Amino acid sequence: MPKIFEYLGFVFFLYSNDHKPLHVHVRFAEYESVIEFEILDGQLIKIKFKRSGNNRPIPFSYRKDIEKFASTYYLQIIEKWTQFYLLKKEPINEKITRKIK
């Protein structure tokens, strides 16, 4: 379960036995959600939040920050997803400490 990003207390990670479509898990405190990316011609069209198993989903009040981060870093997230699932390489975790405006 490699972490790929840490941002303002949110931890973005991948499960080793996961599946398509392209998505990333996000954990914050006792909450966890799945974020799916809808991409068309290399451009991000939509981000969907989904429940992650039996975990308590991340509250709506935090989703704006997560969505802003994911929209800004979606190409890097896709790259790390590809490294891990397709190329079988361990992605490097990055810590982002400045809030995205």
ZAMINU-155468 format. One record per atom (N, C-alpha, C): residue number from 1; residue in one letter; z, y, x. Coordinates in nm, 2 decimals. Layout:
> NUM|A|Z|Y|X
...
This chain:
> 1|M|0.00|-0.12|0.08
> 1|M|0.00|0.00|0.00
> 1|M|0.00|0.12|0.09
> 2|P|-0.11|0.16|0.14
> 2|P|-0.12|0.28|0.23
> 2|P|-0.11|0.41|0.16
> 3|K|-0.02|0.50|0.21
> 3|K|-0.02|0.64|0.17
> 3|K|-0.14|0.71|0.23
> 4|I|-0.21|0.79|0.15
> 4|I|-0.32|0.86|0.20
> 4|I|-0.29|1.01|0.21
> 5|F|-0.21|1.07|0.12
> 5|F|-0.17|1.21|0.12
> 5|F|-0.03|1.22|0.07
> 6|E|0.03|1.33|0.13
> 6|E|0.16|1.37|0.07
> 6|E|0.15|1.52|0.05
> 7|Y|0.18|1.57|-0.07
> 7|Y|0.16|1.71|-0.11
> 7|Y|0.27|1.75|-0.20
> 8|L|0.36|1.84|-0.16
> 8|L|0.46|1.90|-0.24
> 8|L|0.55|1.79|-0.31
> 9|G|0.58|1.68|-0.25
> 9|G|0.66|1.58|-0.31
> 9|G|0.58|1.47|-0.38
> 10|F|0.45|1.49|-0.40
> 10|F|0.36|1.39|-0.46
> 10|F|0.31|1.30|-0.35
> 11|V|0.31|1.17|-0.37
> 11|V|0.26|1.08|-0.27
> 11|V|0.14|1.01|-0.34
> 12|F|0.02|1.02|-0.27
> 12|F|-0.10|0.96|-0.31
> 12|F|-0.12|0.84|-0.23
> 13|F|-0.15|0.72|-0.30
> 13|F|-0.16|0.60|-0.23
> 13|F|-0.25|0.50|-0.30
> 14|L|-0.28|0.39|-0.23
> 14|L|-0.37|0.29|-0.27
> 14|L|-0.29|0.16|-0.28
> 15|Y|-0.32|0.07|-0.37
> 15|Y|-0.27|-0.06|-0.37
> 15|Y|-0.37|-0.15|-0.31
> 16|S|-0.32|-0.25|-0.23
> 16|S|-0.41|-0.33|-0.15
> 16|S|-0.49|-0.43|-0.24
> 17|N|-0.44|-0.46|-0.35
> 17|N|-0.51|-0.56|-0.44
> 17|N|-0.57|-0.49|-0.56
> 18|D|-0.61|-0.37|-0.55
> 18|D|-0.66|-0.29|-0.66
> 18|D|-0.80|-0.31|-0.69
> 19|H|-0.86|-0.24|-0.79
> 19|H|-0.99|-0.26|-0.84
> 19|H|-1.06|-0.13|-0.87
> 20|K|-1.19|-0.14|-0.90
> 20|K|-1.27|-0.03|-0.94
> 20|K|-1.23|0.01|-1.08
> 21|P|-1.25|0.12|-1.13
> 21|P|-1.33|0.24|-1.08
> 21|P|-1.24|0.31|-0.97
> 22|L|-1.31|0.40|-0.90
> 22|L|-1.25|0.47|-0.79
> 22|L|-1.13|0.55|-0.85
> 23|H|-1.01|0.52|-0.79
> 23|H|-0.89|0.59|-0.84
> 23|H|-0.79|0.59|-0.73
> 24|V|-0.68|0.67|-0.75
> 24|V|-0.57|0.67|-0.66
> 24|V|-0.44|0.68|-0.74
> 25|H|-0.34|0.62|-0.69
> 25|H|-0.21|0.63|-0.75
> 25|H|-0.13|0.75|-0.70
> 26|V|-0.05|0.81|-0.78
> 26|V|0.03|0.92|-0.74
> 26|V|0.17|0.89|-0.79
> 27|R|0.27|0.91|-0.70
> 27|R|0.41|0.89|-0.73
> 27|R|0.48|1.02|-0.70
> 28|F|0.57|1.05|-0.79
> 28|F|0.66|1.17|-0.78
> 28|F|0.80|1.13|-0.84
> 29|A|0.90|1.13|-0.75
> 29|A|1.03|1.08|-0.79
> 29|A|1.02|0.95|-0.86
> 30|E|1.07|0.93|-0.98
> 30|E|1.06|0.80|-1.05
> 30|E|0.94|0.78|-1.13
> 31|Y|0.84|0.87|-1.12
> 31|Y|0.72|0.87|-1.20
> 31|Y|0.60|0.82|-1.12
> 32|E|0.50|0.75|-1.19
> 32|E|0.38|0.71|-1.12
> 32|E|0.27|0.71|-1.22
> 33|S|0.15|0.77|-1.18
> 33|S|0.03|0.77|-1.26
> 33|S|-0.09|0.73|-1.18
> 34|V|-0.19|0.70|-1.25
> 34|V|-0.32|0.67|-1.18
> 34|V|-0.41|0.79|-1.21
> 35|I|-0.49|0.83|-1.11
> 35|I|-0.59|0.93|-1.13
> 35|I|-0.73|0.87|-1.11
> 36|E|-0.81|0.88|-1.21
> 36|E|-0.95|0.83|-1.19
> 36|E|-1.04|0.95|-1.17
> 37|F|-1.14|0.93|-1.09
> 37|F|-1.24|1.04|-1.06
> 37|F|-1.37|1.01|-1.13
> 38|E|-1.42|1.10|-1.21
> 38|E|-1.56|1.09|-1.26
> 38|E|-1.65|1.18|-1.18
> 39|I|-1.74|1.11|-1.11
> 39|I|-1.83|1.18|-1.02
> 39|I|-1.97|1.16|-1.05
> 40|L|-2.05|1.27|-1.05
> 40|L|-2.19|1.26|-1.08
> 40|L|-2.27|1.33|-0.97
> 41|D|-2.36|1.27|-0.90
> 41|D|-2.44|1.33|-0.80
> 41|D|-2.35|1.39|-0.69
> 42|G|-2.24|1.32|-0.66
> 42|G|-2.15|1.37|-0.55
> 42|G|-2.06|1.49|-0.59
> 43|Q|-2.07|1.53|-0.72
> 43|Q|-1.98|1.64|-0.77
> 43|Q|-1.88|1.58|-0.86
> 44|L|-1.76|1.64|-0.85
> 44|L|-1.65|1.60|-0.93
> 44|L|-1.67|1.66|-1.07
> 45|I|-1.67|1.57|-1.17
> 45|I|-1.69|1.61|-1.31
> 45|I|-1.56|1.62|-1.38
> 46|K|-1.48|1.52|-1.36
> 46|K|-1.35|1.51|-1.44
> 46|K|-1.25|1.42|-1.37
> 47|I|-1.12|1.46|-1.39
> 47|I|-1.01|1.38|-1.34
> 47|I|-0.93|1.33|-1.46
> 48|K|-0.91|1.20|-1.46
> 48|K|-0.84|1.14|-1.58
> 48|K|-0.70|1.09|-1.53
> 49|F|-0.60|1.12|-1.60
> 49|F|-0.46|1.06|-1.57
> 49|F|-0.45|0.94|-1.66
> 50|K|-0.40|0.83|-1.60
> 50|K|-0.37|0.71|-1.68
> 50|K|-0.24|0.66|-1.64
> 51|R|-0.19|0.57|-1.72
> 51|R|-0.06|0.51|-1.70
> 51|R|-0.08|0.40|-1.59
> 52|S|0.03|0.39|-1.51
> 52|S|0.02|0.29|-1.40
> 52|S|0.12|0.18|-1.43
> 53|G|0.07|0.07|-1.49
> 53|G|0.16|-0.04|-1.53
> 53|G|0.27|0.00|-1.62
> 54|N|0.39|-0.05|-1.59
> 54|N|0.51|-0.01|-1.67
> 54|N|0.59|0.11|-1.62
> 55|N|0.53|0.18|-1.52
> 55|N|0.59|0.30|-1.47
> 55|N|0.59|0.41|-1.56
> 56|R|0.69|0.50|-1.55
> 56|R|0.70|0.62|-1.63
> 56|R|0.59|0.71|-1.58
> 57|P|0.50|0.76|-1.66
> 57|P|0.39|0.85|-1.62
> 57|P|0.44|0.99|-1.57
> 58|I|0.37|1.05|-1.48
> 58|I|0.41|1.18|-1.43
> 58|I|0.40|1.28|-1.55
> 59|P|0.50|1.36|-1.57
> 59|P|0.51|1.45|-1.68
> 59|P|0.39|1.56|-1.67
> 60|F|0.35|1.60|-1.79
> 60|F|0.24|1.70|-1.79
> 60|F|0.27|1.83|-1.71
> 61|S|0.40|1.86|-1.70
> 61|S|0.43|1.99|-1.63
> 61|S|0.39|1.98|-1.48
> 62|Y|0.37|1.86|-1.42
> 62|Y|0.34|1.85|-1.28
> 62|Y|0.19|1.82|-1.26
> 63|R|0.12|1.79|-1.37
> 63|R|-0.02|1.75|-1.36
> 63|R|-0.11|1.86|-1.31
> 64|K|-0.08|1.98|-1.33
> 64|K|-0.17|2.09|-1.29
> 64|K|-0.18|2.10|-1.14
> 65|D|-0.06|2.08|-1.07
> 65|D|-0.06|2.08|-0.92
> 65|D|-0.13|1.96|-0.87
> 66|I|-0.12|1.84|-0.93
> 66|I|-0.18|1.72|-0.89
> 66|I|-0.33|1.74|-0.90
> 67|E|-0.38|1.79|-1.02
> 67|E|-0.52|1.81|-1.05
> 67|E|-0.58|1.91|-0.95
> 68|K|-0.51|2.01|-0.92
> 68|K|-0.56|2.11|-0.82
> 68|K|-0.58|2.05|-0.69
> 69|F|-0.48|1.97|-0.64
> 69|F|-0.49|1.90|-0.51
> 69|F|-0.61|1.80|-0.52
> 70|A|-0.61|1.72|-0.62
> 70|A|-0.72|1.62|-0.62
> 70|A|-0.86|1.68|-0.63
> 71|S|-0.87|1.79|-0.70
> 71|S|-1.00|1.86|-0.71
> 71|S|-1.04|1.92|-0.57
> 72|T|-0.95|1.96|-0.50
> 72|T|-0.97|2.02|-0.37
> 72|T|-1.00|1.91|-0.26
> 73|Y|-0.93|1.80|-0.27
> 73|Y|-0.94|1.70|-0.17
> 73|Y|-1.01|1.57|-0.21
> 74|Y|-1.09|1.58|-0.32
> 74|Y|-1.15|1.46|-0.38
> 74|Y|-1.25|1.39|-0.28
> 75|L|-1.32|1.47|-0.20
> 75|L|-1.41|1.40|-0.10
> 75|L|-1.33|1.33|0.01
> 76|Q|-1.22|1.38|0.05
> 76|Q|-1.13|1.31|0.15
> 76|Q|-1.07|1.19|0.08
> 77|I|-1.03|1.20|-0.04
> 77|I|-0.97|1.08|-0.11
> 77|I|-1.08|0.97|-0.12
> 78|I|-1.20|1.01|-0.16
> 78|I|-1.31|0.91|-0.17
> 78|I|-1.33|0.84|-0.03
> 79|E|-1.33|0.92|0.07
> 79|E|-1.35|0.87|0.21
> 79|E|-1.24|0.77|0.24
> 80|K|-1.12|0.80|0.21
> 80|K|-1.01|0.71|0.24
> 80|K|-1.01|0.58|0.16
> 81|W|-1.05|0.60|0.03
> 81|W|-1.07|0.49|-0.06
> 81|W|-1.18|0.39|0.00
> 82|T|-1.29|0.45|0.04
> 82|T|-1.40|0.37|0.10
> 82|T|-1.36|0.30|0.23
> 83|Q|-1.29|0.37|0.32
> 83|Q|-1.23|0.32|0.44
> 83|Q|-1.15|0.19|0.41
> 84|F|-1.06|0.20|0.31
> 84|F|-0.97|0.10|0.29
> 84|F|-1.03|-0.02|0.21
> 85|Y|-1.10|0.00|0.11
> 85|Y|-1.15|-0.10|0.02
> 85|Y|-1.29|-0.16|0.07
> 86|L|-1.37|-0.08|0.12
> 86|L|-1.51|-0.13|0.17
> 86|L|-1.51|-0.16|0.31
> 87|L|-1.46|-0.07|0.40
> 87|L|-1.46|-0.09|0.54
> 87|L|-1.34|-0.17|0.60
> 88|K|-1.24|-0.19|0.51
> 88|K|-1.12|-0.27|0.55
> 88|K|-1.05|-0.20|0.67
> 89|K|-1.05|-0.07|0.67
> 89|K|-0.97|0.00|0.77
> 89|K|-0.86|0.08|0.71
> 90|E|-0.75|0.09|0.78
> 90|E|-0.63|0.15|0.73
> 90|E|-0.65|0.30|0.74
> 91|P|-0.64|0.37|0.62
> 91|P|-0.66|0.52|0.63
> 91|P|-0.54|0.59|0.68
> 92|I|-0.56|0.71|0.74
> 92|I|-0.45|0.79|0.79
> 92|I|-0.39|0.87|0.68
> 93|N|-0.25|0.87|0.68
> 93|N|-0.18|0.96|0.59
> 93|N|-0.18|1.10|0.64
> 94|E|-0.21|1.19|0.55
> 94|E|-0.20|1.34|0.58
> 94|E|-0.10|1.41|0.50
> 95|K|-0.02|1.49|0.56
> 95|K|0.08|1.57|0.49
> 95|K|0.03|1.71|0.48
> 96|I|0.01|1.76|0.35
> 96|I|-0.03|1.89|0.32
> 96|I|0.09|1.97|0.28
> 97|T|0.12|2.07|0.35
> 97|T|0.25|2.14|0.33
> 97|T|0.23|2.28|0.26
> 98|R|0.11|2.33|0.25
> 98|R|0.08|2.46|0.19
> 98|R|0.03|2.44|0.05
> 99|K|0.09|2.51|-0.05
> 99|K|0.05|2.50|-0.19
> 99|K|-0.10|2.55|-0.20
> 100|I|-0.18|2.48|-0.28
> 100|I|-0.31|2.52|-0.30
> 100|I|-0.31|2.62|-0.42
> 101|K|-0.38|2.73|-0.39
> 101|K|-0.38|2.84|-0.50
> 101|K|-0.50|2.83|-0.58
